[in-house]
């Protein structure tokens, strides 16, 4: 688990944050881990990766 990336994403998508998607910490951690461990795309822990987390969470029904 990339703790810095999780903290970065939580600052956007966590409870009471800028884009509160209504996601639990456990789900957010799992999604961050999924994105950071993918081998088919490079991981930089940047905005592109954060938006990938958001996209996955939205596909799972969060934030709607």
C-alpha positions in Angstrom: 0.0 0.0 0.0 1.3 3.4 -1.0 0.4 5.4 2.1 1.2 8.8 0.5 -1.1 8.1 -2.5 -3.9 7.0 -0.1 -3.5 10.1 1.9 -3.5 12.2 -1.3 -6.7 10.5 -2.5 -8.4 10.7 0.9 -7.8 14.5 0.8 -10.1 14.6 -2.2 -12.5 11.7 -1.8 -12.7 11.1 1.9 -15.5 12.0 4.2 -16.0 15.8 4.3 -13.4 16.5 1.7 -13.5 18.3 -1.6 -15.3 15.6 -3.6 -16.8 13.5 -0.8 -17.9 10.3 -2.6 -19.4 8.6 0.4 -16.7 6.0 0.3 -15.4 4.2 3.4 -11.7 4.3 4.3 -11.5 0.6 3.6 -12.9 0.9 0.1 -10.7 3.9 -0.7 -7.6 2.1 0.6 -8.5 -1.0 -1.5 -9.0 1.1 -4.6 -5.8 3.0 -4.1 -4.0 -0.3 -3.7 -5.5 -1.6 -6.9 -4.4 1.4 -8.9 -0.9 1.6 -7.4 -0.3 -2.1 -8.0 -1.5 -2.4 -11.6 1.2 -3.7 -13.9 -0.4 -2.7 -17.2 0.0 1.0 -16.7 2.7 3.1 -15.1 2.0 4.5 -11.6 3.2 7.9 -10.6 0.9 8.7 -7.7 -0.2 11.9 -9.5 -3.5 13.5 -10.6 -4.0 11.0 -13.4 -3.7 8.1 -10.9 -6.0 9.9 -8.4 -8.6 10.4 -11.2 -8.3 6.7 -12.0 -9.3 6.0 -8.4 -12.3 8.3 -8.7 -13.3 6.6 -12.0 -13.3 3.2 -10.4 -15.2 4.4 -7.4 -17.8 5.9 -9.6 -18.1 2.6 -11.6 -18.8 1.0 -8.2 -21.6 3.4 -7.6 -20.0 5.9 -5.2 -20.6 9.6 -5.6 -23.9 9.3 -7.4 
